[in-house]
Amino acid sequence: MTAHLEQFDALKTSDEACPHAERSTAAVAVCVLWVGLSLSIGWGIRGNFGHEYGAMIPGALAGLAAALLSGRGDWHRRSVFFAFFGAIGWSFGGSISYMQVIAYTHSGHTGSVLYGFACLFMIGFLWAAIGGAGTALPAFLNRERLTEFLPALGAVFIGWAIQELCVAAWFPENPEFRQRSPLYWYDTSWLAALVAIVAVLGWVLARRRLDSASSLILHMSIGWWAGFLLLVNLLGWRMTPPRGDNWAGCVGMVAGMWIYFQRHGLAGLTFVSLISGFFGGFGFAFATLLKLIGMSSGWETNWHSILEQTYGFMNGIGLGLALFWAARHVPHASEEPPVRRWAEPFAAGFVLLVVTYLNLSKNPEEWVHAKAMPAVLYRLSPDAWFGFAYGTLSLVFVTLLMAHRREPLALLSISWLARGQLLYLVFLWLMVVGNFERALVAFTAQRLITEGVIFLNAALCTVGLFLSVPAEVRPLPQTTPPWRQLLPKAIAIGVLVMALSVLAEWAVVRLTYGDRQAGLGARHIRFGPEATATKAKPPPDVPHP
């Protein structure tokens, strides 16, 4: 059976071979466009589901699109890993609170407007820096180091699942009084960061060795604590009090991640992280500026969705440029030694079943709330029926997977490129349709800006995914990787863009609105006697860890 699988893999690899040809600038630009639209679609959908789970959607879509359009046969082979690690990497930024930061840019208060744009750049940078690095992991690691992450992450996922069950049972959440919870600590994910450390250390003790994957997770988790304790608790820097300060933990995560990359000779991952981060920072602030300019026209529409989809598009442009640049320089990704053959099915199941369930399971609540579905169906809640349906899907997935391992199924007896395209299309349209089902029960004309644009972009990406597959891209021959030489330039240019763009955005808003509030919500001011934000600690009756 093993020999049969090896021959089958060899056949699929040879099927993917394309004549070598130089890619024109226009061809690369079109491929970058599809990555940008893929992330924009996911970001528009993410806005309806929210937080870390929602942010997995754009990460998976963009990672898949970049791998499939890279022109690299070895990246096609790993397309499911690009989707998996893209989903994980982009999820972390979903923990950062940003709506009050956007409100600062609407306030008409000059200091708050400038502060708001600067903070949006920082939030966008942190989000995309982690997301870009996560998406690029399959491009830089051999099979053994890459697949080491799956059991280590599995330990963390199990720890988080236990945490969620225990918190739900012992500390039921009341959104109106969450500051009175014994677990409240500046409304951050401190418990999740702690559980990640404990889970990974448990995995390390069980194996009696520290692998590279566990080391990176520990670098990021300990970095989260260092950033949170230093910036918020010691220095008292709160971005949007009384909202959460996960931004500080993410600063520490990025620092810990970069330290790990530099220690392990992965400067290329640092470069991809920086490029993605600076594009993400510029994108978040600039998309907010475009929203404010559009609002000044007086046209009433879903401006926040326009902001989200624009921001997602710019994130995708940065990610696409960074990964396609890497495709010309990163050596061939090795699948030797051929360890953990279960890794691909595990990653595919995570994307198709776990990511979709974590998001779409929120739909029944919306249906019941809109009175489109009764609260009880044959003595069971809609949530229970939804869980039963997904359990059935999971059983079907596992059954077909086991059958495929015994005798390859016709549908999956295709090239790695075709497999990746199939995964992209199934995941894309599952999320597009699921998102539409969520909105359908309370649909309004303004929803066309979200669901309508998402549908059109998904249709475009479906065509582009098949028509824009480039010829084979071979890494440029070189003795010294260019990454370390590029890092100082990337940092210098990025910091300059940050400073100039934030000042320009502040100036445009001041010229457009002056001291007048832009509207759409309450007025939030960060500084001065009229400040609505405060650095005050939680009230005395709030238990504090």
N, C-alpha and C positions, 0 to 999 in steps of 0.2 A: 504493500500500500504506500509506503514511504517513497519507494522508487517511482511509483506511478505519479505521486504528487509532484516530485521533483521534475519529472519529464513534462508534466502539465504546466508547471511554473515556467520552465524553459521555453515551452511553446508560446505561452502568453507573452513572455518578454520579447521573443523574436517577432511576434505579431505586431508589437508596438513600434518596432524600429522604423524610423522615418529617414529619408534622405537628409543629409546635413545641408543646411542652408542658412545664410545669414538672415536674421530677422530685421526687417526695415523698421524705422522709427514709427511709421504709421501702424504697422502690425503690432508692435509692442504697445502702442498707445491704445489700440482697440482692446487688447487683452487686459490692460490696466483698467479700462472702462468697465469691463465685465466684472472684475473684482470689486471695483467701487460700487457698482449697482448691486452686486450680491450682498455687500455689507450694508448698503442703504436699505435694501428690502428687509434684511434681518433686523436692522435698527428700528425701522418703522413698526415692525411686528413687536419688537422688544418693548416699545413704548406702551403697548397694550397689556403686556404681562409683567414687565418691570423687574427690577433688582437683578440678582446674580443669575437666576434661572433664565430670565428673558435674554440676558446678554450672551448666553451660550449660542443663541440662534444665529446672530450675525457672524460670530466667530467660526462656527462650523461651515456656514455657507461660503464665507470669504476664503477660508483655508482650503476648502475643496476646489473652489474656482481657481485659485492661484496655482495649486498643484497640477490641475488638469490642463491649464493654459501655459504652463512653464516650458513645455517642449522637452522636458526631462523624463525619459522612460523610467528612471529610478524613482522620480517623484510621483509618477503615475502609480507605480507599485505601492507607494506609501500614501496615496490620496486619503485613505480612511484615517490614517494617523494625523494628517494635516487637519482633517475635520475634527477629530477627537481633541487634539491638543489646542486647536483654535478655539473650540468651545470652552475648554477649561481656562485658557489664558485670558480670553475676553470676559469671562464671568466675574473676575475679581473686582473690576471697576464698578460693577453694578451695586456694590455695597456703599458707594460714596454718595452722600446727599448733595444735590446741586440745585434744586428748584429755588431755594432762597437766594443762591448766588445769582441765578438768572434774574430774580426779582430785583437785586441790587442794580443791575444794568437798566432796569425799567424806572428806577426811582426818581430820576431828575436831580438827585443829589450828587454833585460833581465827584466828591471823594468816593462815594459808594459805587458810582458808575465805573470809575477807574479800577477800584478794588474788585468789582464783580468780574470785569473782563480779565484781570490778572488771575483771579482764582479759577475762572473757567479754563484758561490756558493750562493752569497747573492740573486741574482735574482731568482735562482731555489728555494731557501728556501722560499722567500716571496710568490712566485707563488703557491707552494705546501702547504704552511702553511694555506693560505686562502682556497685553494681548498679542502684540507683534512678536515678542520673544517666544511666547507659547506656541504660536502658529509655526514659527520657524524651527522649532526643535527637530522635527523629522528631517530637515534638510542638512543638519550638521552632525547628527549622532549616528553611530553604527547601530545595527539591530539590537545588539546585546544591551547597550546603554539606553537606547530608546525604550525598549520593552520592559526594562527594569522599573519604569515609572508605573506600569499598570498595577502590579501587586502593591506597591507603596501607596499609590493613590487609592487603590481599593481599600486599604486599611484606613485611610483618612475618610473616605466616603462612609465606611461602616461606622467610624467614630462619630461623624456628623449625624448620621441617621439615628444612632442611639441618643445623641445629644438632643435632637429634635423631639424624639419621643418622650424623653425625661422632662424636658422643659415644658412640653405641652401638658404633661400629666401633673407636674409639681408646681409650675409657675404659669398658669394659663394667662395668655396675653389679653390685656384690655387696652386697645389703642388710645382711649381717652386718658388712661392713667398709667401709661407705660413707664413714666419717670418714677413711679412708686414701686416698680418691680425690684426685688432684691438683686436681679441680674443687670440692672441699669448701671452703665458706667459710660457716661457721655454718649449714650445711644450708639455704641460701637459693637463690633463683632469680636470682642475680646475673648469670649468663651470659645468661639469657633477656632480662633488662632491657638488657644491653649489646647483644645482637643486635638488639633492637627499635630502639635508637638508630641503629645502623649501617644497618639496613635502611631506615629512614625517611630518613636523610640520603642514602643512595644514591638513593632515589626522588626526593628534592628536587633533587639534582644532575642527575639524568636529565631532570627537567622544567625545571630552572633557575629554579624559583620555589618559595616556601614557601606552601602553601595552609593553610587553617584546620584541616583534618583532621590534616595532618602536624604542625602546631603543637601541637595538643592531645596527640597521641601523644608528642611530645618533652617537653612539660610533665610528663606523667605518668611517662615513663621516667626523665627526669633527676630528677624528684621522688623516684622510687623510690631512686635512688642517694644522693640527699641525705639521705633519712630513714634509710637503712641505715648510711651512713658516720657520720652524726652520732649517732644514738641507740645503735647497737650498738658500732661501732668506736671512736668518740671518747669517748662517755659511759659505755660499758660496760653499758648497760641491756639485759639479756637477760630475756625474759619467762619462758621455760621451758627453761633449759639442762638437758641438752645438745640439746634439740629445736631445730628451725629457727626463725629470726627473720625470716621474711617479713613478719610484722606491722609491723616497722619500715619496710620498703620500702613497704608499703601506706599507712602514715601519710604518707609522702612523696608517694605517688601521689595521695591525696586532697587534700593541700595544693596540689600542682601543678595538679590538675584545677580546684579552686576558684579559684586565681589566674587560670587561663585564662578561666573563666566570668566573673569580675568584670571582667577586661580587655576582654572582647568583648561586654559588655552582656547576659549570660545569667544574670542574678540568679535568674530563675525555675528554672533548672536547679540552682543552688545550693540553693534552697528545697526542691525535690523531693529532692535528695540529703540534706539535713539531716533532713527528716521521715522518709524511708526509713531513714536511719542511726540515728536515735534509737529508732524502733520496732524496728529490728534488734538494737540493743544491749540494749534492755529484753527483747526476745523471747528472746534466747539465754540471758541470765541467769535470766529467769523460768521458761523451759522446763526449765532444769536444776533449779531449785527444785521444780517440780512433779514431776520425776522422783524427787528425793530424798524428797519427801513420800510419793509412791506406793511407793517401796521400803520405807519404814518400816512399811507395812501387812503386809509379809511375803509378799505375792503375787508369785510368780515369773512373769515374762513378759519380753518384749523391751523393757526400759525405755529402752534407748538409741534404739530406733526411735521410741518415743513422744516422746522429747525432740526428735529430728530433725523429725518431722512437725509437732509443736507449734511448734517454732521456725520452720519454713517457713511455717506458717499465719500467725504473727504478722508475719513479713516481708511476706507478701502483703497483710495488712490495711494495713500502713503504706504499701506501694507503691500499693495501690488508692486509699486516701484522698488521697495526694499527687497522683496522676494525675487523679482525678476532680475534685479542686479545680482543678487546672491546666486541665481541660477547660472550665471556666466562664470562664477568664480569658485563655487563650492565643489569639491571633488565628488566623485560618484559615491552615492550612499550605499554602504555595504550591507548585505543581508547575511553576512557570515559572522559568527557561526549561526546556523539556522535554528535559533532557540525560540521557544514560546510560540509555537504555531497557532496557538489559540488567540494570539494577540489581535489579529485582524477581525475575527468574529466578535471578540469582546468590544473592540472600538466601534465596529458597525452597530452592534446591539445598543451600545451606550448612546450613539447619535440618534438612531432610528426609534428607540424605545424609551430610554431614560430622559433624554432632552425633550422629546415631544410630550411625554407624560407629565413631566414636572411643570410644563407650561399649559398644555391643553386641559389638564385636570382642573384648572381654574375656571373653565367655561361653564360647567353645570351651575355654579353659584350665580353666574350672570343670567343664565336662562331662567332660573327660579326667581331671581330678583325682578326680572322683567315680566314675570308671570307667563312666560312662554312654555313652562314646564311645571308640573305639580311638584310640591316639596317631598311627596312620598309616592313611590311607584311599587305596588305590591309589597308594601311594608319595608321597602328599602329606599334609601335616599338616592338621588341622581348621582351623587359622588360614588356610592357603592356600586351602582350599575356601571359607571364609567370605569371604575377600578376592575370590575369583572371583565369588561370588554378588553382592557389593556392586558389583563392577565391572560386572556385567550390569545391575543396577538403575540404575547411573549412565548406562549406554549407553541404556537405555530412557527415562530422564528427558530426556536431551539430544535423542534422536530425536523424542519427543513435543513437546518445546519448539520444535524447528525446524519441525515440521509445524504447530504452532499459530501460529507467526509467518507462515507462508505462508497458512494458512486457519484461522481460529479453530475450535478443537475445541468440541464441544457441551458437554462437562463443564466447560470453563473459560469458556464464554460466559455468564457469570453476573455478578451484582453483586459489587462489591468486598467487601461484607459477607459474601456467601455464599462467596466465595473464601477469606476469612479463616477462616470457620467450618470449611470443608473442611480447610484447613491445620491448624487446631487439632485437629480430630478425628483426622486421620491421624497427626499427630505424637504426640498423647496416647496413642492406643491402640497405636501401634507401640512406644512406650517401656513402656507397662504390660505388654503381652504379652512384650516382650523381657526385661523385668525378672523376670517370672514364670518364663520359661524358664531364666533364670540360677539362680533359687532352687529350681526344681522337682526337680533331681537330688539335692538334699540337704534336702528339705522336712521341717520339724518343726512341731509344734503352735504353737510360739512365732512361726513365720513368718506366722501369720494376722494378727498385730498389724501386720505390715508389708504383705505382699502382699494380705491380705484387706481391710485398711482402704484401701489405695491403690485397689483395684478398686472398692470402694463409693463412694469420693470421686470417682473417674473417672466412674462411672455418674451420680452427682449432677451433676457439671459438664457432662456431655453433655446432660442435660436442661436445666440452667440456661442453657447457652450459647444455646439456641434460644428459651426462654420468657422470658428476662429482658432481651432487647434493648430499650433504652429509646427513647422518642421523641427527636427531634433536640434536641441541646443547643447553644444558640448562645452564643458568648462574650459576657460582659457588656460593654456599651459603657463605655469609660473612656478618659480621656486619659493617665493616668499608670499604668503597671503597678504592682501592689501589692507586688511581690516585695521590693524593697529595704526597705520599711517592715516587712515581715513577718520578715525575717531576724533582727534583734536579738531579737524576741519568741520566735522558734523556738529560738534558741540558749539564751536564758535559761530557758525552760521545759524544754528538753531536758536541760540541765545539772542543773537541780533534780530532775527525774525520775531522772536517773542516780544522783545522790547518795542520794536517799531510798530508791530501790528497792534499790540495792546494800546499804545498811545494813539494810533490812527483810529481805532475803533471808538475809543473814548471821545476823541475830537469830533467824529462824525455824529455820534449820538448827541453830544452837547450842541452841535450846530443844528441838528434836526429837532430836538425837543427842548433845549435850554433847561430851565428848572422845572419843566412840566413832566409829571409822571406819564409814562407811556401807556399805562392801563393794564388790563387783564390781571386783576388780582389786587391784593392789599399792597400798600407801599411799605417797602423794607429799606431801612437806612442803617448802615453799619457803624457810622461814626457821628460824633457831635451830640449836642443836647437833645436832638430829636431821634436819636438812635433807637431803633426797635430791637436791636440785638444787644445782648448783655453777656459779660463773662462770668456772671454769677454762677456759683456752684448749685447743684440740686438743693432744694429746701431741706431743712434739718430732719424732717420725718421720712426722708427717702433713704432707705438702707443703701450703703455703699460698700462695694467689695474691698 
